[in-house]
Amino acid sequence: MRTARATTLASTVLVTALATSLAAASPAAADSLDSPADDTALAEFHGQELAWAPCTEEVLQGLECADVVVPLDYSDPGGERVTVAISRARATDPEQRRGILLTNPGGPGGHGRSMPLPLDPQTGTGLVGGLRVTEVYDVIGMDPRGSGGSSPRLDCGSEPPPVYPSPTDQEISEATRSAIRYQRACEQAEGDLRPHMTTANTARDMDVIRAALGEEKTNYLGYSYGTYLGAVYGSLFPERLDRSVLDSSVHPDGIWRDVFMMQAPAYSENMERYTAWVAGYDDVFGFGSTQEEVYATFEATAERLREEPLEVAPGVLYDSHLFHMDVGMNSRFQDQWDVVSEYLGYIVHDQPLPQPLAAQASTLAEEEYGTATLDLQTAVLCEAEWPERVSTYHADAREYREEHPYGSGAYWAVPHPCTFNGLDRPEPPVELERDGYPEALVIAGEFDANTAYEGGPAMADRLDSSLITVAGDGGHGFYLPGGLDCVAEAVDAYLVDGAQPEDLTCQGLPPARVDGEVEVEAEDLAALRDRTGPSGLGI
């Protein structure tokens, strides 16, 4: 994901129909988990004194850190307890301070304690530092329960399912068996924990954080999956949420498979844009002078890599699946299409990659979800129902490998581990509504492929809130240091100055222009990796 590589996943990373639609919490669940009596039952947690100290991790230098104790199961506050690791950067203008700004980078499962730091283009850590919000808010980062410095650390002890954007029938079957093995291993290793790793419980943790910090209300800034988390928090605790910004919003319906199934068609839209652009520079890159020729070149390259993968480092192979994913992910970033094309040219023309570029390609080939993070992501995604008929997934996978083979491709179409979930769900997903808290500000990129654009208008409509559309841009995460002035000014006016949010269209970054020879450095590829995340598959 563009927002913070070290805190996001696969996924962006981490998108057809669910067996059931998003359901409202039952009265019984609401009474047990979200009634006014909660304040009494949770008084010990709300009143805890936090032991702030300088963060010990090198990547968090300059921040304060603390652990917040929360119930594992909010329906049993007297039972097992876990900790949520948080960080803080105090408001730089104390006289103008207006409270706390809770943040989340996405995932689900992304580590968030680095978010109050300035964005570091070399490591991909940080995000909010340097924005105007740091003047008036104590910015709070959080590793959600089950991730990073929080507990419990999930570890299924099993290899995750393979990533196949364009799988053969045999690979579809292989991915299905792998999903079954992985889910069974997770249930055996941590079946008592996984049902409590939900968006609703993370939102409840956020409210304990608010109370432990002595704040009557919280303000919120969430990216990608974090937009859904923020909407859930506002639905559960409307009287405790003030201003909120939901950047690169997920669709409020179809949680979760429908949301992820939107990714591949969005990548296809970006491929249409990119292939049209690069066809205009055939004399520079040699991919073809028409879109059809460019696609044919890419498919011929993928076929060659399927037969004979490229060894980008000793024992590290770059195969057809990585190529399909690599081309699709990078097709989004129109401002760097020249860099993308020069890099892909080595692979397309079967030329040895210069060592620094080979190292970056090797990084992509070796990268996979960190074990604990993927385990948490899967646990959260299993909070919703997934279709049960395996034949539905196989049919979708065959369709997607033909129609949308780039980027995430058929990855989300094949059976997911949650397809085979055998654990009880303590409660259904929260029904999203805005009833009692101020209008939010939603942001969506026209060609965002991690969270497809349709999610932005849908979320804004669901919450009766304003929408910023970033036109002509495939990015993911727009309110960030060095981002678009149009977006920054609108968000600052709302979060910092208190201006009423309004619908707005901001023009995205322009496509690259090629006026001569293109040079690509390893740092350029590293920057692209930071914009997509380790795999570009998550949200």
C-alpha positions as a printed Julia matrix, in Angstrom:
539×3 Matrix{Float64}:
   0.0     0.0     0.0
   1.09    3.49   -0.76
   0.49    4.59    2.8
   3.05    2.77    4.92
   4.82   -0.31    3.66
   6.02   -1.56    7.0
   2.53   -1.35    8.45
   0.45   -2.67    5.61
   0.02   -5.9     3.93
   0.16   -7.64    0.98
  -1.58   -6.95    0.84
  -2.68   -3.33   -0.95
  -2.08   -5.84    1.22
  -4.05   -6.89    1.1
 -11.39   -8.18   -3.84
 -18.77  -12.09   -5.98
 -21.39  -12.53   -3.82
 -21.38  -13.47   -0.15
 -23.71  -16.19    1.03
 -25.26  -13.59    3.29
 -25.2    -9.82    3.19
 -23.72   -7.61    5.88
 -25.9    -8.22    8.93
 -26.81   -6.07   11.87
 -25.76   -7.16   15.33
 -28.53   -9.07   17.06
 -30.22   -7.45   20.07
 -28.64  -10.07   22.31
 -25.17   -9.27   21.02
 -25.81   -5.55   21.34
 -27.06   -5.91   24.91
 -24.05   -7.96   25.94
 -21.35   -5.98   24.18
 -22.46   -2.4    23.61
 -25.0    -1.45   26.26
 -24.51    1.52   28.62
 -23.61   -1.02   31.31
 -20.3    -1.43   29.49
 -18.92    1.64   31.2
 -19.39   -0.04   34.55
 -18.15   -3.45   33.43
 -15.12   -1.87   31.78
 -14.4     0.72   34.45
 -11.16   -0.97   35.45
  -9.93   -0.87   31.85
 -11.1     2.69   31.26
  -9.42    3.93   34.4
  -6.06    2.2    33.97
  -2.95    4.34   34.24
  -0.69    4.02   31.22
   3.06    3.73   31.71
   4.44    5.9    28.94
   8.11    5.53   28.06
  10.3     6.16   25.03
   9.69    3.46   22.44
  12.51    0.92   22.43
  12.28   -0.21   18.81
  14.68    1.61   16.53
  12.01    2.26   13.93
   9.88    4.03   16.58
  12.55    6.37   17.9
  11.12    9.75   18.85
   7.76    8.35   19.98
   6.36    7.41   23.37
   4.97    3.91   23.78
   2.62    2.22   26.22
   0.57   -0.96   26.56
  -3.18   -0.81   27.09
  -4.85   -3.78   28.8
  -8.15   -4.87   27.23
 -10.44   -7.92   27.57
  -9.89  -10.68   25.05
 -13.68  -11.21   25.05
 -15.78   -8.11   25.68
 -18.76  -10.23   26.66
 -16.6   -11.53   29.53
 -14.58   -8.55   30.83
 -13.47  -10.52   33.84
 -11.86  -13.2    31.72
  -8.6   -13.37   29.82
  -6.82  -10.11   29.09
  -4.58   -9.03   26.23
  -2.56   -5.91   25.53
  -2.69   -3.35   22.73
   0.59   -1.57   22.04
   0.19    2.13   21.24
   2.46    5.05   20.45
   2.09    8.8    20.79
   3.45   11.96   19.24
   2.24   14.95   21.24
   0.7    17.98   19.55
   3.44   20.39   18.53
   1.25   23.41   19.38
  -0.07   22.57   22.86
  -2.05   25.79   23.14
  -4.11   24.79   20.11
  -4.43   21.12   21.09
  -7.9    19.7    20.45
  -7.49   16.08   21.56
  -6.25   12.8    20.15
  -6.16   11.48   16.61
  -6.34    7.69   16.53
  -4.9     6.18   13.34
  -4.91    2.89   11.45
  -2.93    1.98    8.29
  -5.09   -0.86    6.93
  -4.41   -4.53    6.41
  -6.38   -5.8     8.2
  -3.59   -6.43   10.66
  -1.21   -3.67    9.69
   1.12   -2.53   12.45
   0.32    1.09   13.2
   2.63    2.36   15.93
   4.94    4.0    13.39
   2.15    6.11   11.9
   2.78    9.24   13.99
   6.27    9.44   12.46
   7.1    11.31    9.22
   6.9     9.08    6.16
  10.33    7.58    5.45
  10.66    6.78    1.71
  13.54    4.4     2.4
  11.78    2.2     4.95
   8.16    2.99    4.19
   7.51    3.58    7.9
   5.57    6.47    9.35
   2.88    8.52    7.69
   1.22   11.29    9.65
   4.25   13.15   10.91
   4.69   16.43    9.05
   1.02   16.9     8.28
  -0.8    19.84    9.85
  -2.78   17.54   12.13
   0.36   17.02   14.2
   0.09   20.63   15.38
  -3.23   20.24   17.18
  -3.58   16.52   17.91
  -1.72   13.98   19.94
  -1.37   11.41   17.16
  -1.88    7.87   18.45
  -0.55    4.84   16.59
  -1.77    1.35   17.39
  -0.75   -2.23   16.68
  -4.19   -3.88   16.61
  -4.74   -6.84   18.91
  -2.83   -9.83   17.61
  -0.24   -7.79   15.69
   3.15   -6.17   16.21
   3.83   -5.35   19.85
   0.32   -6.29   20.93
  -0.84   -9.63   22.27
  -1.67  -12.34   21.61
   0.71  -12.95   18.71
  -1.02  -15.31   16.32
   1.02  -18.05   14.69
  -0.73  -20.82   12.8
   2.56  -22.61   12.2
   1.55  -23.29    8.61
   2.54  -22.04    5.18
  -0.05  -19.62    3.72
  -1.84  -20.43    0.44
   0.12  -19.59   -2.73
  -0.47  -16.42   -4.73
  -1.62  -17.37   -8.23
  -2.97  -14.38  -10.23
  -3.45  -16.55  -13.35
  -3.69  -20.17  -12.15
  -4.06  -23.32  -14.21
  -6.8   -25.77  -13.23
  -4.16  -27.76  -11.38
  -3.03  -24.68   -9.49
  -6.63  -23.82   -8.56
  -6.91  -27.29   -6.99
  -3.55  -26.86   -5.3
  -4.57  -23.48   -3.85
  -7.82  -25.04   -2.59
  -6.01  -27.82   -0.75
  -3.55  -25.32    0.66
  -6.36  -23.1     1.99
  -7.92  -26.1     3.74
  -4.6   -27.11    5.32
  -3.85  -23.58    6.44
  -7.28  -22.96    7.98
  -7.25  -26.28    9.81
  -3.78  -25.55   11.18
  -4.9   -22.11   12.37
  -7.95  -23.49   14.1
  -5.9   -26.17   15.82
  -3.16  -23.77   16.92
  -5.26  -20.79   17.99
  -8.94  -21.7    17.76
  -9.6   -20.13   21.16
  -8.19  -16.78   20.04
  -9.24  -16.31   16.42
 -12.98  -15.65   17.02
 -12.0   -12.6    19.09
  -9.82  -11.07   16.36
 -12.56   -8.96   14.77
 -13.05   -5.43   13.57
 -15.68   -4.84   16.26
 -13.29   -5.87   19.02
 -10.52   -3.7    17.6
 -13.01   -0.8    17.66
 -13.81   -1.62   21.29
 -10.08   -1.6    22.03
  -9.94    1.86   20.48
 -12.57    3.07   22.92
 -10.64    1.67   25.87
  -7.61    3.58   24.55
  -9.68    6.75   24.39
 -10.89    6.34   27.95
  -7.47    5.39   29.32
  -6.09    8.58   27.77
  -8.72   10.59   29.62
 -10.42   11.83   26.46
 -14.17   12.35   26.19
 -14.02   11.89   22.4
 -11.61   10.66   19.8
 -10.81   11.86   16.31
  -9.82    9.34   13.68
  -7.75    8.93   10.52
  -7.87    5.54    8.82
  -6.61    4.22    5.51
  -7.93    1.32    3.43
  -9.21   -1.38    5.83
  -8.85    1.34    8.46
 -11.78    3.16    6.82
 -14.04    0.22    7.67
 -12.62    0.1    11.18
 -13.38    3.8    11.63
 -16.94    3.36   10.35
 -17.42    0.43   12.75
 -16.13    2.51   15.65
 -18.54    5.32   14.8
 -21.42    2.84   14.57
 -20.65    1.31   17.96
 -19.64    4.51   19.79
 -21.27    7.45   17.97
 -21.26    9.67   21.06
 -17.49    9.24   21.39
 -16.37   10.04   17.84
 -15.72   13.59   16.7
 -14.01   14.24   13.34
 -13.03   11.31   11.12
 -11.29   10.91    7.77
 -11.63    7.66    5.83
  -8.92    7.61    3.15
  -9.15    5.07    0.29
 -12.4     3.66    1.54
 -13.54    0.07    1.29
 -17.07   -0.65    0.1
 -19.42   -0.88    3.1
 -21.21   -3.92    1.63
 -19.93   -7.34    0.67
 -17.66   -7.72    3.69
 -15.35   -9.43    2.9
 -15.19  -11.43   -0.34
 -17.07   -8.97   -2.53
 -14.73   -6.19   -1.42
 -11.64   -8.13   -2.44
 -13.17   -9.38   -5.68
 -13.31   -5.74   -6.79
  -9.51   -5.58   -6.89
  -8.8    -7.53  -10.1
 -11.24   -5.58  -12.34
  -9.68   -2.38  -10.98
  -6.23   -3.67  -11.94
  -7.6    -4.4   -15.42
  -8.73   -0.78  -15.71
  -5.22    0.34  -14.89
  -3.77   -2.09  -17.4
  -5.95   -0.49  -20.06
  -4.54    2.91  -19.16
  -0.95    1.72  -18.98
  -0.9    -0.37  -22.16
  -2.37    2.55  -24.13
   0.35    4.83  -22.76
   3.3     2.49  -23.33
   2.11    1.67  -26.87
   2.78    5.32  -27.65
   6.45    4.82  -26.77
   7.2     1.68  -28.76
  10.37    3.3   -30.08
  11.62    3.65  -26.49
  10.44    0.46  -24.77
   9.67   -1.94  -27.63
   6.56   -3.52  -26.15
   4.4    -2.9   -29.23
   2.77    0.03  -30.96
  -0.84   -0.91  -30.09
  -2.54   -2.09  -26.93
  -3.11   -5.49  -28.52
   0.58   -5.83  -29.29
   1.57   -4.79  -25.77
  -0.77   -7.34  -24.2
   0.58  -10.02  -26.57
   4.13   -9.12  -25.52
   3.25   -9.41  -21.85
   1.5   -12.75  -22.3
   4.42  -14.13  -24.32
   6.72  -13.03  -21.49
   4.51  -14.71  -18.88
   4.47  -17.93  -20.9
   8.26  -17.88  -21.14
   8.56  -17.33  -17.39
   6.11  -20.16  -16.73
   8.35  -22.51  -18.69
  11.63  -21.07  -17.44
  11.47  -18.73  -14.42
  14.09  -16.01  -14.13
  16.61  -16.57  -11.34
  16.96  -13.11   -9.84
  19.14  -14.33   -6.97
  20.63  -17.69   -6.04
  17.66  -19.97   -5.49
  15.13  -17.13   -5.93
  12.89  -17.46   -8.98
  10.76  -14.81  -10.65
   7.98  -16.71  -12.42
   4.87  -15.98  -14.49
   2.71  -15.35  -11.42
   5.12  -12.75  -10.08
   5.26  -11.15  -13.51
   1.46  -10.91  -13.78
   1.32   -9.45  -10.28
   4.27   -7.1   -10.84
   2.94   -5.64  -14.09
  -0.56   -5.2   -12.67
   0.53   -3.57   -9.43
   2.81   -1.11  -11.16
   0.29   -0.26  -13.89
  -1.5     1.91  -11.33
   1.15    4.57  -10.91
   0.85    6.75  -14.0
   3.43    9.25  -12.76
   6.08    6.49  -12.85
   5.09    4.56  -15.97
   8.46    5.43  -17.47
  10.32    3.81  -14.57
   7.95    0.83  -14.62
   8.46    0.3   -18.36
  12.24    0.56  -18.24
  12.36   -2.01  -15.42
   9.9    -4.37  -17.12
  11.88   -4.03  -20.35
  14.7    -6.14  -18.94
  12.26   -8.95  -18.19
  10.24   -8.6   -21.39
  13.34   -8.6   -23.58
  14.95  -11.41  -21.59
  17.96   -9.32  -20.59
  19.89   -9.78  -17.34
  18.72   -7.4   -14.66
  21.45   -5.08  -13.36
  22.4    -6.23   -9.88
  20.57   -3.47   -7.93
  17.38   -4.09   -9.94
  17.81   -7.85   -9.53
  17.96   -7.3    -5.79
  14.64   -5.44   -5.88
  13.04   -8.13   -8.06
  14.42  -10.69   -5.61
  12.74   -8.8    -2.78
   9.39   -9.11   -4.54
   9.96  -12.82   -5.19
  10.92  -13.49   -1.58
   8.33  -11.29    0.08
   5.29  -12.85    1.6
   3.04  -11.9     4.45
   4.77  -11.96    7.8
   3.42  -15.03    9.56
   1.77  -13.27   12.47
   0.3   -10.58   10.24
  -1.23  -12.94    7.69
  -2.62  -15.08   10.47
  -4.3   -12.03   11.95
  -5.56  -10.83    8.59
  -7.19  -14.18    7.91
  -8.73  -14.27   11.38
 -10.31  -10.84   10.84
 -11.6   -11.73    7.38
 -13.29  -14.8     8.86
 -15.52  -12.49   10.92
 -17.91  -12.55    7.94
 -19.55  -15.39    6.07
 -17.86  -16.63    2.9
 -19.59  -18.68    0.17
 -19.47  -22.38    0.92
 -19.68  -23.94   -2.54
 -16.18  -24.64   -3.79
 -17.51  -24.92   -7.35
 -18.44  -21.22   -7.18
 -14.85  -20.27   -6.39
 -13.42  -22.48   -9.12
 -15.76  -20.98  -11.72
 -14.83  -17.47  -10.59
 -11.12  -18.31  -10.68
 -11.36  -19.58  -14.26
 -13.21  -16.4   -15.26
 -10.77  -14.07  -13.51
  -7.64  -15.73  -14.9
  -8.97  -14.99  -18.39
 -10.56  -11.59  -17.82
  -8.38  -10.1   -15.08
  -5.01  -11.88  -14.87
  -2.93   -8.92  -13.67
  -2.32   -7.57  -10.2
  -4.26   -9.67   -7.69
  -5.84  -11.53  -10.62
  -7.62  -14.7    -9.5
  -6.0   -14.71   -6.05
  -9.23  -13.74   -4.24
 -11.39  -15.81   -6.59
  -9.97  -19.19   -5.51
 -11.19  -20.64   -2.2
  -9.96  -18.61    0.76
  -9.09  -20.14    4.13
 -12.27  -18.54    5.51
 -14.24  -20.66    3.04
 -13.43  -23.57    5.33
 -13.88  -21.79    8.66
 -15.06  -24.22   11.31
 -15.1   -21.81   14.26
 -18.17  -20.12   15.7
 -18.53  -16.4    15.13
 -19.43  -14.64   18.4
 -21.34  -11.93   16.54
 -22.12  -10.85   12.99
 -20.38   -7.85   11.41
 -21.54   -4.46   12.62
 -24.15   -2.65   10.55
 -22.61    0.64    9.48
 -24.49    3.86   10.18
 -23.78    7.43   11.21
 -26.19    8.32   13.98
 -24.87   10.8    16.48
 -21.42   11.82   15.33
 -20.29   14.59   12.94
 -20.13   14.18    9.18
 -17.04   12.26    8.08
 -14.77   12.96    5.13
 -14.29   10.04    2.71
 -11.51    9.89    0.09
 -11.36    7.61   -2.98
  -9.03    7.33   -5.96
 -10.63    6.82   -9.39
  -8.29    3.96  -10.3
  -7.32    2.69   -6.86
  -6.96   -1.08   -7.14
  -6.56   -2.01   -3.46
  -9.91   -0.47   -2.59
 -11.86    0.04   -5.81
 -13.34    3.5    -6.34
 -16.97    2.35   -5.98
 -16.31    1.9    -2.29
 -15.79    5.63   -1.75
 -19.16    6.9    -2.98
 -20.9     3.93   -1.33
 -19.28    4.65    2.05
 -19.97    8.37    1.78
 -23.6     7.6     0.97
 -23.91    5.09    3.81
 -22.54    7.59    6.32
 -24.26   10.59    4.71
 -20.87   12.22    4.46
 -18.73   14.13    1.98
 -16.47   12.58   -0.65
 -13.15   13.67   -2.12
 -12.59   11.98   -5.5
  -9.01   11.86   -6.75
  -9.54   11.77  -10.51
  -7.24    9.94  -12.92
  -5.08    8.43  -10.18
  -4.39    4.79   -9.31
  -2.8     5.56   -5.96
  -3.9     4.26   -2.58
  -3.74    6.62    0.37
  -3.85   10.32   -0.5
  -3.62   12.35    2.7
   0.09   11.98    3.32
   3.27   14.09    3.38
   4.22   15.16   -0.13
   0.8    14.19   -1.46
  -1.68   16.22   -3.44
  -2.12   19.76   -2.16
  -5.8    19.69   -3.08
  -6.41   16.73   -0.75
  -4.19   18.02    2.04
  -5.85   21.43    2.09
  -9.35   19.96    2.26
  -8.49   17.47    5.0
  -6.57   20.06    7.03
  -9.45   22.52    6.76
 -11.73   19.84    8.23
  -9.53   18.13   10.84
  -7.54   21.17   11.96
  -9.73   24.19   11.26
 -13.15   22.59   11.71
 -14.51   23.53    8.29
 -17.62   21.66    7.21
 -16.54   18.94    4.74
 -17.8    19.22    1.16
 -17.76   17.03   -1.93
 -14.67   17.77   -3.99
 -12.76   16.46   -7.01
  -8.97   16.7    -6.96
  -6.89   15.95  -10.04
  -4.42   13.14   -9.51
  -0.82   12.94  -10.62
  -0.27   13.28  -14.4
   1.11   10.4   -16.5
   4.86   10.3   -16.98
   6.39   11.97  -20.02
   9.3    10.43  -21.89
  11.52   12.93  -23.67
  14.66   10.84  -23.97
  16.5     7.93  -22.43
  14.96    6.55  -19.25
  17.14    5.47  -16.37
  15.81    3.41  -13.5
  17.56    3.01  -10.17
  16.99    0.45   -7.44
  15.62    3.28   -5.29
  12.91    3.87   -7.89
  11.74    0.28   -7.6
  11.92    0.44   -3.83
   9.64    3.48   -3.93
   7.17    1.58   -6.09
   7.22   -1.3    -3.61
   6.44    1.16   -0.83
   3.39    2.38   -2.74
   1.93   -1.1    -3.17
   3.05   -2.89   -0.01
   4.76   -6.27    0.05
   2.25   -7.87   -2.29
  -0.37   -5.26   -3.07
  -3.09   -7.79   -2.21
  -4.37   -6.5     1.1
  -6.34   -3.41    1.97
